[in-house]
Amino acid sequence: MPIYEYVCQSCGHDHEALQKLSDAPLTDCPACQAPALVKQISAAGFRLKGGGWYETDFKRSGTKKNLAGDSCGTQSAGGCGSCPATTNS
């Protein structure tokens, strides 16, 4: 869901709002109640919410999923050297 920036042309109040793309633009200023809010052009901002690929694959630091399966995909008995379960002697 994008975060939009607004500024009131009446009092100059800056306001940020978390809105759906389909939501109508805000018009009433939360500071002075005047119908003078104007949407600003700015860099896109968004918030990742809930579960999904970000939560399960990227958020936790220090742990990476092995997409190849349980084995480290090595061809030799010595292992690849990067798997913690195998040791190179």
C-alpha positions as CSV (number, residue, x, y, z in Angstrom):
1,M,0.0,0.0,0.0
2,P,1.6,3.3,-1.0
3,I,2.2,6.2,1.4
4,Y,1.1,9.6,-0.2
5,E,2.3,13.0,0.9
6,Y,-0.1,15.9,1.1
7,V,0.4,19.6,1.9
8,C,-2.4,22.1,2.9
9,Q,-2.5,25.2,0.8
10,S,-4.3,27.0,3.6
11,C,-2.1,26.4,6.6
12,G,1.0,24.7,5.1
13,H,0.6,21.5,7.1
14,D,2.5,18.5,5.7
15,H,0.6,15.2,6.0
16,E,1.4,11.6,5.0
17,A,-1.4,9.0,4.4
18,L,-1.3,5.3,3.9
19,Q,-3.9,4.7,1.1
20,K,-4.9,2.1,-1.4
21,L,-4.3,2.9,-5.1
22,S,-8.0,2.9,-5.6
23,D,-8.8,5.4,-2.7
24,A,-9.8,8.9,-3.6
25,P,-7.3,11.7,-2.8
26,L,-7.7,13.4,0.6
27,T,-9.1,16.9,0.6
28,D,-9.6,18.0,4.2
29,C,-6.5,19.1,6.2
30,P,-6.3,17.3,9.6
31,A,-4.7,20.5,11.2
32,C,-7.1,23.3,10.1
33,Q,-10.0,21.3,8.6
34,A,-9.9,23.4,5.4
35,P,-10.6,21.5,2.2
36,A,-7.2,22.5,0.8
37,L,-5.0,19.4,0.8
38,V,-3.0,18.8,-2.4
39,K,-1.2,15.6,-3.2
40,Q,2.6,16.1,-3.6
41,I,4.7,14.4,-6.2
42,S,7.4,12.4,-4.4
43,A,9.3,9.2,-4.4
44,A,7.2,6.1,-3.9
45,G,7.0,4.9,-0.4
46,F,5.3,1.6,0.7
47,R,5.1,-0.7,3.7
48,L,5.4,-4.4,3.5
49,K,2.7,-5.9,5.7
50,G,1.8,-9.4,6.7
51,G,3.5,-12.7,5.7
52,G,4.8,-13.7,2.3
53,W,8.0,-13.8,0.5
54,Y,9.6,-10.8,2.3
55,E,8.8,-12.2,5.8
56,T,9.8,-15.8,5.1
57,D,12.8,-15.3,2.7
58,F,14.5,-12.0,3.3
59,K,13.6,-10.5,6.7
60,R,15.6,-12.8,9.0
61,S,19.2,-12.1,8.9
62,G,21.8,-14.8,9.2
63,T,19.7,-17.6,7.7
64,K,19.3,-18.4,4.1
65,K,17.0,-21.0,2.5
66,N,18.7,-23.8,0.6
67,L,16.6,-23.7,-2.7
68,A,18.4,-26.8,-4.0
69,G,16.9,-29.0,-1.3
70,D,18.4,-30.7,1.8
71,S,21.7,-31.6,0.1
72,C,24.1,-28.8,-0.8
73,G,24.3,-30.0,-4.4
74,T,27.9,-31.2,-4.3
75,Q,29.4,-33.7,-6.6
76,S,32.2,-34.8,-4.3
77,A,32.2,-36.6,-0.9
78,G,34.1,-33.7,0.6
79,G,31.3,-31.3,0.3
80,C,31.2,-27.8,-1.0
81,G,32.9,-26.2,2.0
82,S,30.0,-23.8,2.5
83,C,27.6,-26.1,4.2
84,P,27.8,-26.1,8.0
85,A,26.9,-29.8,8.2
86,T,29.9,-30.9,6.2
87,T,33.5,-30.6,7.1
88,N,36.5,-30.8,4.8
89,S,39.2,-33.0,6.2
